[in-house]
Amino acid sequence: DTNLIAKYEFKSGKGSIAYDTSGVEPAANLNIMGNVGWSSAWGIKIKETGRAQATTATSRKFFDLIRGSGEYSIEAWIIPDNVTQGENDNNPARIVTYSGSATDRNFTLGQYEYNYSSLNRTDKSDGNGLKELHTVDTAQRLQATLQHVVVTYDPTNGRRIYVNGEFTGDADPVKGAVLKDWDSSFALALGNEVSGDTKTQWQGSIRFLGIHKRAMTAADIKANYKVGVGAKYLLMFNISSLIGTPDSFLVFEVQQFDDYGYLFANPFFTNLKGTAIATDIPLKGIHIGINGQEAATGQVFANLSTSLNSNTMINGRQTLSTLGTVVEIKGGPDQDQFFLTFDQIGSKTYARTAPTPPPAATPADIEGQPLIGLRRFAEINASLSTLTGIPQSNASVKITYGKVQQQLPTLANLDGFLAAQQMGVTQLAVAYCNALVGSSTAPNPLRDNYFSGFNFAAPASTAFTIAGRSQIIEPLLKRL
């Protein structure tokens, strides 16, 4: 690709420099700074305080070549560590940036939460590249898994974001803008701003990065996505003795997906000498094994049921499945060895026995929980209103409730009941009682009807006889 002006494949796997292998001089090699490690799957892993940065001198080629063409593309294969990083839409975590500080840039590809973000300095932006283009929140385009992301820019279409080969459909808010006021003293950086600002730190793995001096076409982007990233191998399993035809193989496309798994995909049957199979050969249930044991997970081909047949071959291959699966790495690519087992191949079958489930764990000895609970603040307020017949909207009650609401229980757990909560309940109860009873001398039909027959005008020494106490207590108990 003659438009590719910087390419980082991270093949070296060690050292303090990630090399620009585009062949376009000067090579904008990246100096690894801070907490950055190498991935055995070709890539770098950026953690807190880490970044990879080119010098301002070698970054000058981006200024010269992109300003000359008036358009560009940023293409990357990445694995974000999480979907929570990035301060906000105007200040994303920096995945790739060509900038001079946290507020001055030529371009940036960033992340905030589930969104990809693009900042671009033009005649319609400020020095920070705003207004920003980002993927819509509800689409959740960014995920914490291996993704192919491309940002393209040209004056006609503006910026466009592609994820896994597909245009997201998000429209550039400043279409028709042209590149302007770019600064040739800025530097290319991965994982953070050149200033190392903690607010703009991005954490994750970068498996590939390409900077193009043209806006890539949708077809080119889709094609690059289909090719994938990293080294791919054809892993061949000899099945000649199982089907009685020499030079017969089952073949998988295999690559190291990340530091934790191998990707097995697109298995096919082939015969190296082109020998035709006379009759259909049944093939059922392919299981992948590693280091002497069938893999515990990732057996997506276990449900395969087909027949090997020369009539279905195209260009010497019979495609068995278009699926893929990830198998856990054990000892690493230099040590792990693979094999296949089959439920049936030809006349041979494997009587697979289901593994014995492990015994149930001893139940945890959990301390007993209370059988009763507390009413929460709103429930207490409603209960006192029902008990007294005073509406919650009563002025004096409403004022008291507003004062003690934060003091009342918020959880039903009886173990959490505090003395301060008891005092809050008491104050609210007093407010309801005052609203119900009022003055002993003023007429009060609600009170007199509630405590029917009780003489509120009598002194306390004579009012609370046995009959008087019943006239107070019984109405309350009936309403509880």
Sequence and secondary structure as in RCSB ss.txt:
>XXXX:A:sequence
DTNLIAKYEFKSGKGSIAYDTSGVEPAANLNIMGNVGWSSAWGIKIKETGRAQATTATSRKFFDLIRGSGEYSIE
AWIIPDNVTQGENDNNPARIVTYSGSATDRNFTLGQYEYNYSSLNRTDKSDGNGLKELHTVDTAQRLQATLQHVV
VTYDPTNGRRIYVNGEFTGDADPVKGAVLKDWDSSFALALGNEVSGDTKTQWQGSIRFLGIHKRAMTAADIKANY
KVGVGAKYLLMFNISSLIGTPDSFLVFEVQQFDDYGYLFANPFFTNLKGTAIATDIPLKGIHIGINGQEAATGQV
FANLSTSLNSNTMINGRQTLSTLGTVVEIKGGPDQDQFFLTFDQIGSKTYARTAPTPPPAATPADIEGQPLIGLR
RFAEINASLSTLTGIPQSNASVKITYGKVQQQLPTLANLDGFLAAQQMGVTQLAVAYCNALVGSSTAPNPLRDNY
FSGFNFAAPASTAFTIAGRSQIIEPLLKRL
>XXXX:A:secstr
 TTEEEEE   S SSSEE   S  SS   EEEESSEEEETTTEEEE TT EEE  HHHHHHHHHHHHHHS EEEE
EEEEES SS SSBTTB EEEEEEEEETTEEEEEEEEETTEEEEEE BTTS TT  S EE  GGG    SS EEEE
EEEETTTEEEEEETTEE     TTTT  B S  TT EEEESS TT  GGG   EEEEEEEEESS   HHHHHHHH
HH SS EEEEEEE HHHHT TTEEEEEEEEE SSSEEEEEEEEEEETT    SS EEEEEEEEEETTEE SS  G
GGG EEEE GGG BTTBEE  S EEEEE SS TTT  EEEEEEEETTEE                     S    
 HHHHHHHHHHHH   TT HHHHHHHHHHGGGS  S  GGG  HHHHHHHHHHHHHHHHHHH  SSS  HHHHHH
TTT  TTS HHHH SHHHHHHHHHHHHHH 
